[in-house]
Amino acid sequence: MGEKYPELRANVIAILRSIAPEVEADELRDDRPLRQQVDLDSMDWLNFLIGISEQLKVSIPEADYGRLVTLGNLLDYLRAKLS
């Protein structure tokens, strides 16, 4: 199975690795909760979402945070926002 939006995925993972450098991109699954896969606490998760917002120049309202559970959810959300 091919990865969703490979360029966008690479950007998101680069931002994630700036917060959690130990993350192995090849081990991340798009269909599992991302915070559990990389063991991010709530502050790291918030910093990750802020980093995405700043780097990709996309607004992510706090009300949408609950929808962004898996890497797949996040990529679909960002793709829609960036289109």
PDB file of N, CA, C and O in Angstrom:
ATOM      1  N   MET A   1       0.852  -1.190   0.000  1.00  0.00           N
ATOM      2  CA  MET A   1       0.000   0.000   0.000  1.00  0.00           C
ATOM      3  C   MET A   1       0.890   1.243   0.000  1.00  0.00           C
ATOM      4  O   MET A   1       1.806   1.352   0.815  1.00  0.00           O
ATOM      5  N   GLY A   2       0.626   2.169  -0.901  1.00  0.00           N
ATOM      6  CA  GLY A   2       1.408   3.396  -0.979  1.00  0.00           C
ATOM      7  C   GLY A   2       1.037   4.364   0.128  1.00  0.00           C
ATOM      8  O   GLY A   2      -0.065   4.320   0.675  1.00  0.00           O
ATOM      9  N   GLU A   3       1.957   5.217   0.437  1.00  0.00           N
ATOM     10  CA  GLU A   3       1.708   6.205   1.470  1.00  0.00           C
ATOM     11  C   GLU A   3       0.852   7.327   0.911  1.00  0.00           C
ATOM     12  O   GLU A   3       0.936   7.658  -0.272  1.00  0.00           O
ATOM     13  N   LYS A   4       0.043   7.899   1.757  1.00  0.00           N
ATOM     14  CA  LYS A   4      -0.786   9.045   1.386  1.00  0.00           C
ATOM     15  C   LYS A   4       0.074  10.285   1.276  1.00  0.00           C
ATOM     16  O   LYS A   4       0.875  10.576   2.165  1.00  0.00           O
ATOM     17  N   TYR A   5      -0.091  11.010   0.195  1.00  0.00           N
ATOM     18  CA  TYR A   5       0.535  12.324   0.047  1.00  0.00           C
ATOM     19  C   TYR A   5       2.007  12.314   0.499  1.00  0.00           C
ATOM     20  O   TYR A   5       2.339  12.929   1.512  1.00  0.00           O
ATOM     21  N   PRO A   6       2.880  11.634  -0.231  1.00  0.00           N
ATOM     22  CA  PRO A   6       4.261  11.441   0.242  1.00  0.00           C
ATOM     23  C   PRO A   6       5.009  12.728   0.588  1.00  0.00           C
ATOM     24  O   PRO A   6       5.740  12.756   1.579  1.00  0.00           O
ATOM     25  N   GLU A   7       4.850  13.779  -0.190  1.00  0.00           N
ATOM     26  CA  GLU A   7       5.566  15.024   0.111  1.00  0.00           C
ATOM     27  C   GLU A   7       5.035  15.666   1.397  1.00  0.00           C
ATOM     28  O   GLU A   7       5.808  16.101   2.250  1.00  0.00           O
ATOM     29  N   LEU A   8       3.716  15.717   1.520  1.00  0.00           N
ATOM     30  CA  LEU A   8       3.098  16.275   2.724  1.00  0.00           C
ATOM     31  C   LEU A   8       3.471  15.425   3.940  1.00  0.00           C
ATOM     32  O   LEU A   8       3.779  15.957   5.007  1.00  0.00           O
ATOM     33  N   ARG A   9       3.441  14.113   3.771  1.00  0.00           N
ATOM     34  CA  ARG A   9       3.806  13.191   4.856  1.00  0.00           C
ATOM     35  C   ARG A   9       5.247  13.448   5.306  1.00  0.00           C
ATOM     36  O   ARG A   9       5.527  13.488   6.504  1.00  0.00           O
ATOM     37  N   ALA A  10       6.144  13.620   4.362  1.00  0.00           N
ATOM     38  CA  ALA A  10       7.549  13.881   4.689  1.00  0.00           C
ATOM     39  C   ALA A  10       7.693  15.183   5.472  1.00  0.00           C
ATOM     40  O   ALA A  10       8.472  15.252   6.423  1.00  0.00           O
ATOM     41  N   ASN A  11       6.954  16.205   5.082  1.00  0.00           N
ATOM     42  CA  ASN A  11       6.995  17.491   5.803  1.00  0.00           C
ATOM     43  C   ASN A  11       6.482  17.343   7.229  1.00  0.00           C
ATOM     44  O   ASN A  11       7.085  17.858   8.170  1.00  0.00           O
ATOM     45  N   VAL A  12       5.371  16.640   7.383  1.00  0.00           N
ATOM     46  CA  VAL A  12       4.777  16.436   8.704  1.00  0.00           C
ATOM     47  C   VAL A  12       5.731  15.638   9.591  1.00  0.00           C
ATOM     48  O   VAL A  12       5.898  15.956  10.769  1.00  0.00           O
ATOM     49  N   ILE A  13       6.346  14.619   9.038  1.00  0.00           N
ATOM     50  CA  ILE A  13       7.273  13.805   9.827  1.00  0.00           C
ATOM     51  C   ILE A  13       8.520  14.605  10.198  1.00  0.00           C
ATOM     52  O   ILE A  13       9.056  14.432  11.293  1.00  0.00           O
ATOM     53  N   ALA A  14       8.985  15.467   9.317  1.00  0.00           N
ATOM     54  CA  ALA A  14      10.130  16.327   9.645  1.00  0.00           C
ATOM     55  C   ALA A  14       9.787  17.233  10.830  1.00  0.00           C
ATOM     56  O   ALA A  14      10.619  17.437  11.714  1.00  0.00           O
ATOM     57  N   ILE A  15       8.586  17.768  10.852  1.00  0.00           N
ATOM     58  CA  ILE A  15       8.145  18.610  11.968  1.00  0.00           C
ATOM     59  C   ILE A  15       8.052  17.765  13.240  1.00  0.00           C
ATOM     60  O   ILE A  15       8.472  18.200  14.312  1.00  0.00           O
ATOM     61  N   LEU A  16       7.506  16.576  13.116  1.00  0.00           N
ATOM     62  CA  LEU A  16       7.404  15.662  14.256  1.00  0.00           C
ATOM     63  C   LEU A  16       8.795  15.324  14.803  1.00  0.00           C
ATOM     64  O   LEU A  16       8.988  15.287  16.018  1.00  0.00           O
ATOM     65  N   ARG A  17       9.746  15.083  13.928  1.00  0.00           N
ATOM     66  CA  ARG A  17      11.106  14.725  14.357  1.00  0.00           C
ATOM     67  C   ARG A  17      11.820  15.905  15.017  1.00  0.00           C
ATOM     68  O   ARG A  17      12.772  15.706  15.772  1.00  0.00           O
ATOM     69  N   SER A  18      11.374  17.123  14.743  1.00  0.00           N
ATOM     70  CA  SER A  18      11.976  18.267  15.430  1.00  0.00           C
ATOM     71  C   SER A  18      11.584  18.270  16.909  1.00  0.00           C
ATOM     72  O   SER A  18      12.274  18.864  17.737  1.00  0.00           O
ATOM     73  N   ILE A  19      10.478  17.608  17.234  1.00  0.00           N
ATOM     74  CA  ILE A  19      10.004  17.513  18.612  1.00  0.00           C
ATOM     75  C   ILE A  19      10.413  16.174  19.234  1.00  0.00           C
ATOM     76  O   ILE A  19      10.751  16.103  20.415  1.00  0.00           O
ATOM     77  N   ALA A  20      10.377  15.127  18.428  1.00  0.00           N
ATOM     78  CA  ALA A  20      10.722  13.777  18.890  1.00  0.00           C
ATOM     79  C   ALA A  20      11.728  13.168  17.911  1.00  0.00           C
ATOM     80  O   ALA A  20      11.344  12.401  17.028  1.00  0.00           O
ATOM     81  N   PRO A  21      13.009  13.504  18.061  1.00  0.00           N
ATOM     82  CA  PRO A  21      14.030  13.090  17.090  1.00  0.00           C
ATOM     83  C   PRO A  21      14.190  11.580  16.936  1.00  0.00           C
ATOM     84  O   PRO A  21      14.730  11.109  15.935  1.00  0.00           O
ATOM     85  N   GLU A  22      13.726  10.830  17.914  1.00  0.00           N
ATOM     86  CA  GLU A  22      13.861   9.374  17.855  1.00  0.00           C
ATOM     87  C   GLU A  22      12.853   8.700  16.932  1.00  0.00           C
ATOM     88  O   GLU A  22      12.952   7.497  16.694  1.00  0.00           O
ATOM     89  N   VAL A  23      11.902   9.436  16.417  1.00  0.00           N
ATOM     90  CA  VAL A  23      10.855   8.878  15.557  1.00  0.00           C
ATOM     91  C   VAL A  23      11.462   8.289  14.284  1.00  0.00           C
ATOM     92  O   VAL A  23      12.267   8.924  13.602  1.00  0.00           O
ATOM     93  N   GLU A  24      11.057   7.067  13.990  1.00  0.00           N
ATOM     94  CA  GLU A  24      11.461   6.392  12.755  1.00  0.00           C
ATOM     95  C   GLU A  24      10.298   6.469  11.776  1.00  0.00           C
ATOM     96  O   GLU A  24       9.265   5.835  11.993  1.00  0.00           O
ATOM     97  N   ALA A  25      10.450   7.223  10.720  1.00  0.00           N
ATOM     98  CA  ALA A  25       9.369   7.445   9.759  1.00  0.00           C
ATOM     99  C   ALA A  25       8.832   6.143   9.181  1.00  0.00           C
ATOM    100  O   ALA A  25       7.627   6.012   8.966  1.00  0.00           O
ATOM    101  N   ASP A  26       9.709   5.186   8.929  1.00  0.00           N
ATOM    102  CA  ASP A  26       9.295   3.919   8.324  1.00  0.00           C
ATOM    103  C   ASP A  26       8.400   3.089   9.237  1.00  0.00           C
ATOM    104  O   ASP A  26       7.686   2.202   8.770  1.00  0.00           O
ATOM    105  N   GLU A  27       8.437   3.370  10.527  1.00  0.00           N
ATOM    106  CA  GLU A  27       7.652   2.596  11.485  1.00  0.00           C
ATOM    107  C   GLU A  27       6.276   3.201  11.759  1.00  0.00           C
ATOM    108  O   GLU A  27       5.440   2.564  12.400  1.00  0.00           O
ATOM    109  N   LEU A  28       6.034   4.402  11.289  1.00  0.00           N
ATOM    110  CA  LEU A  28       4.748   5.063  11.546  1.00  0.00           C
ATOM    111  C   LEU A  28       3.660   4.486  10.646  1.00  0.00           C
ATOM    112  O   LEU A  28       3.846   4.316   9.441  1.00  0.00           O
ATOM    113  N   ARG A  29       2.532   4.194  11.258  1.00  0.00           N
ATOM    114  CA  ARG A  29       1.381   3.705  10.498  1.00  0.00           C
ATOM    115  C   ARG A  29       0.335   4.805  10.429  1.00  0.00           C
ATOM    116  O   ARG A  29       0.083   5.503  11.411  1.00  0.00           O
ATOM    117  N   ASP A  30      -0.267   4.950   9.265  1.00  0.00           N
ATOM    118  CA  ASP A  30      -1.263   6.001   9.056  1.00  0.00           C
ATOM    119  C   ASP A  30      -2.573   5.741   9.789  1.00  0.00           C
ATOM    120  O   ASP A  30      -3.357   6.668   9.991  1.00  0.00           O
ATOM    121  N   ASP A  31      -2.825   4.496  10.190  1.00  0.00           N
ATOM    122  CA  ASP A  31      -4.126   4.131  10.754  1.00  0.00           C
ATOM    123  C   ASP A  31      -4.114   3.915  12.267  1.00  0.00           C
ATOM    124  O   ASP A  31      -5.118   3.475  12.826  1.00  0.00           O
ATOM    125  N   ARG A  32      -3.012   4.212  12.938  1.00  0.00           N
ATOM    126  CA  ARG A  32      -2.932   4.070  14.390  1.00  0.00           C
ATOM    127  C   ARG A  32      -2.765   5.441  15.035  1.00  0.00           C
ATOM    128  O   ARG A  32      -2.171   6.335  14.433  1.00  0.00           O
ATOM    129  N   PRO A  33      -3.283   5.620  16.257  1.00  0.00           N
ATOM    130  CA  PRO A  33      -3.140   6.923  16.921  1.00  0.00           C
ATOM    131  C   PRO A  33      -1.676   7.363  16.972  1.00  0.00           C
ATOM    132  O   PRO A  33      -0.816   6.655  17.497  1.00  0.00           O
ATOM    133  N   LEU A  34      -1.421   8.519  16.428  1.00  0.00           N
ATOM    134  CA  LEU A  34      -0.060   9.008  16.286  1.00  0.00           C
ATOM    135  C   LEU A  34       0.600   9.273  17.641  1.00  0.00           C
ATOM    136  O   LEU A  34       1.766   8.931  17.837  1.00  0.00           O
ATOM    137  N   ARG A  35      -0.122   9.867  18.558  1.00  0.00           N
ATOM    138  CA  ARG A  35       0.467  10.173  19.869  1.00  0.00           C
ATOM    139  C   ARG A  35       0.931   8.909  20.571  1.00  0.00           C
ATOM    140  O   ARG A  35       1.953   8.923  21.257  1.00  0.00           O
ATOM    141  N   GLN A  36       0.203   7.826  20.412  1.00  0.00           N
ATOM    142  CA  GLN A  36       0.600   6.566  21.049  1.00  0.00           C
ATOM    143  C   GLN A  36       1.818   5.960  20.352  1.00  0.00           C
ATOM    144  O   GLN A  36       2.678   5.363  21.001  1.00  0.00           O
ATOM    145  N   GLN A  37       1.887   6.116  19.046  1.00  0.00           N
ATOM    146  CA  GLN A  37       3.021   5.549  18.305  1.00  0.00           C
ATOM    147  C   GLN A  37       4.340   6.214  18.678  1.00  0.00           C
ATOM    148  O   GLN A  37       5.384   5.563  18.720  1.00  0.00           O
ATOM    149  N   VAL A  38       4.287   7.495  18.944  1.00  0.00           N
ATOM    150  CA  VAL A  38       5.528   8.224  19.226  1.00  0.00           C
ATOM    151  C   VAL A  38       5.618   8.704  20.675  1.00  0.00           C
ATOM    152  O   VAL A  38       6.566   9.396  21.046  1.00  0.00           O
ATOM    153  N   ASP A  39       4.643   8.339  21.480  1.00  0.00           N
ATOM    154  CA  ASP A  39       4.652   8.638  22.906  1.00  0.00           C
ATOM    155  C   ASP A  39       4.842  10.126  23.204  1.00  0.00           C
ATOM    156  O   ASP A  39       5.754  10.519  23.932  1.00  0.00           O
ATOM    157  N   LEU A  40       3.963  10.940  22.624  1.00  0.00           N
ATOM    158  CA  LEU A  40       4.004  12.384  22.873  1.00  0.00           C
ATOM    159  C   LEU A  40       3.056  12.742  24.008  1.00  0.00           C
ATOM    160  O   LEU A  40       1.927  12.255  24.065  1.00  0.00           O
ATOM    161  N   ASP A  41       3.524  13.593  24.905  1.00  0.00           N
ATOM    162  CA  ASP A  41       2.615  14.096  25.927  1.00  0.00           C
ATOM    163  C   ASP A  41       1.795  15.242  25.317  1.00  0.00           C
ATOM    164  O   ASP A  41       2.021  15.631  24.171  1.00  0.00           O
ATOM    165  N   SER A  42       0.867  15.763  26.073  1.00  0.00           N
ATOM    166  CA  SER A  42      -0.045  16.776  25.526  1.00  0.00           C
ATOM    167  C   SER A  42       0.691  18.049  25.107  1.00  0.00           C
ATOM    168  O   SER A  42       0.305  18.689  24.129  1.00  0.00           O
ATOM    169  N   MET A  43       1.728  18.418  25.822  1.00  0.00           N
ATOM    170  CA  MET A  43       2.485  19.628  25.460  1.00  0.00           C
ATOM    171  C   MET A  43       3.254  19.416  24.154  1.00  0.00           C
ATOM    172  O   MET A  43       3.280  20.297  23.295  1.00  0.00           O
ATOM    173  N   ASP A  44       3.879  18.242  24.009  1.00  0.00           N
ATOM    174  CA  ASP A  44       4.581  17.935  22.759  1.00  0.00           C
ATOM    175  C   ASP A  44       3.612  17.886  21.586  1.00  0.00           C
ATOM    176  O   ASP A  44       3.925  18.351  20.490  1.00  0.00           O
ATOM    177  N   TRP A  45       2.433  17.319  21.824  1.00  0.00           N
ATOM    178  CA  TRP A  45       1.422  17.241  20.758  1.00  0.00           C
ATOM    179  C   TRP A  45       0.996  18.645  20.328  1.00  0.00           C
ATOM    180  O   TRP A  45       0.877  18.930  19.137  1.00  0.00           O
ATOM    181  N   LEU A  46       0.771  19.506  21.301  1.00  0.00           N
ATOM    182  CA  LEU A  46       0.402  20.887  21.001  1.00  0.00           C
ATOM    183  C   LEU A  46       1.523  21.577  20.218  1.00  0.00           C
ATOM    184  O   LEU A  46       1.257  22.269  19.236  1.00  0.00           O
ATOM    185  N   ASN A  47       2.763  21.391  20.645  1.00  0.00           N
ATOM    186  CA  ASN A  47       3.896  21.978  19.922  1.00  0.00           C
ATOM    187  C   ASN A  47       4.002  21.431  18.506  1.00  0.00           C
ATOM    188  O   ASN A  47       4.368  22.163  17.586  1.00  0.00           O
ATOM    189  N   PHE A  48       3.691  20.169  18.326  1.00  0.00           N
ATOM    190  CA  PHE A  48       3.683  19.545  17.004  1.00  0.00           C
ATOM    191  C   PHE A  48       2.637  20.207  16.106  1.00  0.00           C
ATOM    192  O   PHE A  48       2.937  20.563  14.966  1.00  0.00           O
ATOM    193  N   LEU A  49       1.424  20.374  16.606  1.00  0.00           N
ATOM    194  CA  LEU A  49       0.359  20.992  15.806  1.00  0.00           C
ATOM    195  C   LEU A  49       0.672  22.463  15.505  1.00  0.00           C
ATOM    196  O   LEU A  49       0.386  22.947  14.409  1.00  0.00           O
ATOM    197  N   ILE A  50       1.249  23.161  16.461  1.00  0.00           N
ATOM    198  CA  ILE A  50       1.651  24.554  16.231  1.00  0.00           C
ATOM    199  C   ILE A  50       2.756  24.599  15.175  1.00  0.00           C
ATOM    200  O   ILE A  50       2.755  25.464  14.299  1.00  0.00           O
ATOM    201  N   GLY A  51       3.688  23.668  15.269  1.00  0.00           N
ATOM    202  CA  GLY A  51       4.762  23.592  14.275  1.00  0.00           C
ATOM    203  C   GLY A  51       4.233  23.356  12.878  1.00  0.00           C
ATOM    204  O   GLY A  51       4.704  23.969  11.919  1.00  0.00           O
ATOM    205  N   ILE A  52       3.260  22.474  12.756  1.00  0.00           N
ATOM    206  CA  ILE A  52       2.634  22.224  11.450  1.00  0.00           C
ATOM    207  C   ILE A  52       1.986  23.501  10.950  1.00  0.00           C
ATOM    208  O   ILE A  52       2.163  23.887   9.795  1.00  0.00           O
ATOM    209  N   SER A  53       1.239  24.150  11.821  1.00  0.00           N
ATOM    210  CA  SER A  53       0.540  25.380  11.449  1.00  0.00           C
ATOM    211  C   SER A  53       1.519  26.434  10.940  1.00  0.00           C
ATOM    212  O   SER A  53       1.278  27.078   9.919  1.00  0.00           O
ATOM    213  N   GLU A  54       2.625  26.603  11.661  1.00  0.00           N
ATOM    214  CA  GLU A  54       3.609  27.621  11.277  1.00  0.00           C
ATOM    215  C   GLU A  54       4.380  27.241  10.017  1.00  0.00           C
ATOM    216  O   GLU A  54       4.552  28.069   9.122  1.00  0.00           O
ATOM    217  N   GLN A  55       4.840  26.012   9.942  1.00  0.00           N
ATOM    218  CA  GLN A  55       5.659  25.579   8.806  1.00  0.00           C
ATOM    219  C   GLN A  55       4.869  25.505   7.503  1.00  0.00           C
ATOM    220  O   GLN A  55       5.353  25.907   6.445  1.00  0.00           O
ATOM    221  N   LEU A  56       3.647  24.985   7.597  1.00  0.00           N
ATOM    222  CA  LEU A  56       2.842  24.786   6.392  1.00  0.00           C
ATOM    223  C   LEU A  56       1.896  25.954   6.121  1.00  0.00           C
ATOM    224  O   LEU A  56       1.159  25.953   5.135  1.00  0.00           O
ATOM    225  N   LYS A  57       1.927  26.944   7.003  1.00  0.00           N
ATOM    226  CA  LYS A  57       1.073  28.134   6.835  1.00  0.00           C
ATOM    227  C   LYS A  57      -0.408  27.763   6.706  1.00  0.00           C
ATOM    228  O   LYS A  57      -1.106  28.209   5.796  1.00  0.00           O
ATOM    229  N   VAL A  58      -0.861  26.930   7.651  1.00  0.00           N
ATOM    230  CA  VAL A  58      -2.246  26.494   7.660  1.00  0.00           C
ATOM    231  C   VAL A  58      -2.810  26.693   9.070  1.00  0.00           C
ATOM    232  O   VAL A  58      -2.150  26.399  10.067  1.00  0.00           O
ATOM    233  N   SER A  59      -4.021  27.188   9.127  1.00  0.00           N
ATOM    234  CA  SER A  59      -4.673  27.400  10.417  1.00  0.00           C
ATOM    235  C   SER A  59      -5.307  26.097  10.888  1.00  0.00           C
ATOM    236  O   SER A  59      -6.076  25.469  10.161  1.00  0.00           O
ATOM    237  N   ILE A  60      -4.974  25.699  12.113  1.00  0.00           N
ATOM    238  CA  ILE A  60      -5.592  24.518  12.715  1.00  0.00           C
ATOM    239  C   ILE A  60      -6.290  24.982  13.987  1.00  0.00           C
ATOM    240  O   ILE A  60      -5.652  25.111  15.032  1.00  0.00           O
ATOM    241  N   PRO A  61      -7.599  25.235  13.906  1.00  0.00           N
ATOM    242  CA  PRO A  61      -8.325  25.691  15.096  1.00  0.00           C
ATOM    243  C   PRO A  61      -8.307  24.628  16.193  1.00  0.00           C
ATOM    244  O   PRO A  61      -8.342  23.429  15.917  1.00  0.00           O
ATOM    245  N   GLU A  62      -8.254  25.080  17.413  1.00  0.00           N
ATOM    246  CA  GLU A  62      -8.236  24.164  18.556  1.00  0.00           C
ATOM    247  C   GLU A  62      -9.426  23.208  18.529  1.00  0.00           C
ATOM    248  O   GLU A  62      -9.317  22.069  18.983  1.00  0.00           O
ATOM    249  N   ALA A  63     -10.538  23.657  18.009  1.00  0.00           N
ATOM    250  CA  ALA A  63     -11.734  22.810  17.923  1.00  0.00           C
ATOM    251  C   ALA A  63     -11.505  21.578  17.038  1.00  0.00           C
ATOM    252  O   ALA A  63     -12.215  20.582  17.175  1.00  0.00           O
ATOM    253  N   ASP A  64     -10.527  21.638  16.140  1.00  0.00           N
ATOM    254  CA  ASP A  64     -10.249  20.517  15.241  1.00  0.00           C
ATOM    255  C   ASP A  64      -9.231  19.527  15.803  1.00  0.00           C
ATOM    256  O   ASP A  64      -9.045  18.455  15.227  1.00  0.00           O
ATOM    257  N   TYR A  65      -8.580  19.849  16.890  1.00  0.00           N
ATOM    258  CA  TYR A  65      -7.526  18.983  17.431  1.00  0.00           C
ATOM    259  C   TYR A  65      -8.019  17.558  17.666  1.00  0.00           C
ATOM    260  O   TYR A  65      -7.287  16.601  17.411  1.00  0.00           O
ATOM    261  N   GLY A  66      -9.239  17.411  18.144  1.00  0.00           N
ATOM    262  CA  GLY A  66      -9.792  16.092  18.444  1.00  0.00           C
ATOM    263  C   GLY A  66      -9.962  15.201  17.227  1.00  0.00           C
ATOM    264  O   GLY A  66     -10.026  13.979  17.358  1.00  0.00           O
ATOM    265  N   ARG A  67     -10.035  15.797  16.046  1.00  0.00           N
ATOM    266  CA  ARG A  67     -10.184  15.018  14.805  1.00  0.00           C
ATOM    267  C   ARG A  67      -8.853  14.491  14.302  1.00  0.00           C
ATOM    268  O   ARG A  67      -8.821  13.607  13.446  1.00  0.00           O
ATOM    269  N   LEU A  68      -7.772  15.015  14.815  1.00  0.00           N
ATOM    270  CA  LEU A  68      -6.440  14.706  14.311  1.00  0.00           C
ATOM    271  C   LEU A  68      -5.785  13.631  15.177  1.00  0.00           C
ATOM    272  O   LEU A  68      -4.876  13.913  15.958  1.00  0.00           O
ATOM    273  N   VAL A  69      -6.258  12.408  15.027  1.00  0.00           N
ATOM    274  CA  VAL A  69      -5.808  11.316  15.880  1.00  0.00           C
ATOM    275  C   VAL A  69      -4.706  10.497  15.207  1.00  0.00           C
ATOM    276  O   VAL A  69      -3.652  10.256  15.795  1.00  0.00           O
ATOM    277  N   THR A  70      -4.959  10.079  13.986  1.00  0.00           N
ATOM    278  CA  THR A  70      -3.990   9.251  13.277  1.00  0.00           C
ATOM    279  C   THR A  70      -3.213  10.111  12.280  1.00  0.00           C
ATOM    280  O   THR A  70      -3.621  11.227  11.957  1.00  0.00           O
ATOM    281  N   LEU A  71      -2.106   9.586  11.806  1.00  0.00           N
ATOM    282  CA  LEU A  71      -1.349  10.282  10.771  1.00  0.00           C
ATOM    283  C   LEU A  71      -2.211  10.432   9.527  1.00  0.00           C
ATOM    284  O   LEU A  71      -2.153  11.460   8.852  1.00  0.00           O
ATOM    285  N   GLY A  72      -3.009   9.418   9.218  1.00  0.00           N
ATOM    286  CA  GLY A  72      -3.921   9.493   8.077  1.00  0.00           C
ATOM    287  C   GLY A  72      -4.937  10.612   8.224  1.00  0.00           C
ATOM    288  O   GLY A  72      -5.194  11.353   7.276  1.00  0.00           O
ATOM    289  N   ASN A  73      -5.525  10.737   9.436  1.00  0.00           N
ATOM    290  CA  ASN A  73      -6.474  11.838   9.707  1.00  0.00           C
ATOM    291  C   ASN A  73      -5.807  13.180   9.482  1.00  0.00           C
ATOM    292  O   ASN A  73      -6.371  14.076   8.854  1.00  0.00           O
ATOM    293  N   LEU A  74      -4.611  13.302   9.999  1.00  0.00           N
ATOM    294  CA  LEU A  74      -3.875  14.557   9.914  1.00  0.00           C
ATOM    295  C   LEU A  74      -3.541  14.905   8.466  1.00  0.00           C
ATOM    296  O   LEU A  74      -3.701  16.051   8.046  1.00  0.00           O
ATOM    297  N   LEU A  75      -3.080  13.920   7.708  1.00  0.00           N
ATOM    298  CA  LEU A  75      -2.741  14.168   6.302  1.00  0.00           C
ATOM    299  C   LEU A  75      -3.966  14.541   5.483  1.00  0.00           C
ATOM    300  O   LEU A  75      -3.907  15.454   4.660  1.00  0.00           O
ATOM    301  N   ASP A  76      -5.081  13.841   5.702  1.00  0.00           N
ATOM    302  CA  ASP A  76      -6.330  14.173   4.991  1.00  0.00           C
ATOM    303  C   ASP A  76      -6.773  15.589   5.337  1.00  0.00           C
ATOM    304  O   ASP A  76      -7.172  16.356   4.461  1.00  0.00           O
ATOM    305  N   TYR A  77      -6.699  15.927   6.612  1.00  0.00           N
ATOM    306  CA  TYR A  77      -7.099  17.255   7.086  1.00  0.00           C
ATOM    307  C   TYR A  77      -6.231  18.333   6.439  1.00  0.00           C
ATOM    308  O   TYR A  77      -6.738  19.329   5.923  1.00  0.00           O
ATOM    309  N   LEU A  78      -4.922  18.119   6.475  1.00  0.00           N
ATOM    310  CA  LEU A  78      -4.007  19.117   5.905  1.00  0.00           C
ATOM    311  C   LEU A  78      -4.176  19.229   4.399  1.00  0.00           C
ATOM    312  O   LEU A  78      -4.127  20.330   3.851  1.00  0.00           O
ATOM    313  N   ARG A  79      -4.372  18.115   3.730  1.00  0.00           N
ATOM    314  CA  ARG A  79      -4.551  18.131   2.277  1.00  0.00           C
ATOM    315  C   ARG A  79      -5.780  18.982   1.918  1.00  0.00           C
ATOM    316  O   ARG A  79      -5.741  19.777   0.979  1.00  0.00           O
ATOM    317  N   ALA A  80      -6.863  18.803   2.673  1.00  0.00           N
ATOM    318  CA  ALA A  80      -8.076  19.581   2.421  1.00  0.00           C
ATOM    319  C   ALA A  80      -7.838  21.068   2.680  1.00  0.00           C
ATOM    320  O   ALA A  80      -8.314  21.914   1.923  1.00  0.00           O
ATOM    321  N   LYS A  81      -7.109  21.387   3.738  1.00  0.00           N
ATOM    322  CA  LYS A  81      -6.826  22.783   4.074  1.00  0.00           C
ATOM    323  C   LYS A  81      -5.900  23.448   3.056  1.00  0.00           C
ATOM    324  O   LYS A  81      -6.029  24.638   2.771  1.00  0.00           O
ATOM    325  N   LEU A  82      -4.970  22.671   2.516  1.00  0.00           N
ATOM    326  CA  LEU A  82      -3.974  23.217   1.609  1.00  0.00           C
ATOM    327  C   LEU A  82      -4.434  23.249   0.148  1.00  0.00           C
ATOM    328  O   LEU A  82      -3.766  23.833  -0.705  1.00  0.00           O
ATOM    329  N   SER A  83      -5.566  22.625  -0.131  1.00  0.00           N
ATOM    330  CA  SER A  83      -6.068  22.586  -1.518  1.00  0.00           C
ATOM    331  C   SER A  83      -6.775  23.844  -1.919  1.00  0.00           C
ATOM    332  O   SER A  83      -7.247  23.953  -3.051  1.00  0.00           O
TER     333      SER A  83
END
